[in-house]
Amino acid sequence: MKDLIEQEKQSDCDILFDKFEGTIGDLGNCVDTLLDEKKTKMNVVGSLFSFGVSLTKFTFNVLGCAVKNTPKAIVTVAAVKREIVQEIESEYREYQKELKEDALNEKIKLLQHKVQK
């Protein structure tokens, strides 16, 4: 229970780094056990099992973090998309307005030129 409370206080990245460090440590122990000629087959199997458990826990934590943060990422992406679309629409409206003004200015010049003749 104490571990769960501490995990809630830690950020997702801290938890993942801790689990990753534990997994790497278990991998190191596993390699040491495999290379040590004095270790029995049961020690090797236990070490491999320990590494597998650690790797599985790390994988579940990564997946949990991804699932937990997906809504935040989607909302952020949607907000950025909305801002970009609004900016593009604004620029397009401004461009259309400039085109209309230029067309009107051309017509005014043509009319002034015709009136002067």
Secondary structure, DSSP 8 states (H G I E B T S, - for coil): -HHHHHHHHS-HHHHHHHHHHHHHHHHHHHHHHHH-TTS-HHHHHHHHHHHHHHHHHHHHHHHHHHHHHHHHHHHHHHHHHHHHHHHHHHHHHHHHHHHHHHHHHHHHHHHHHHHH-
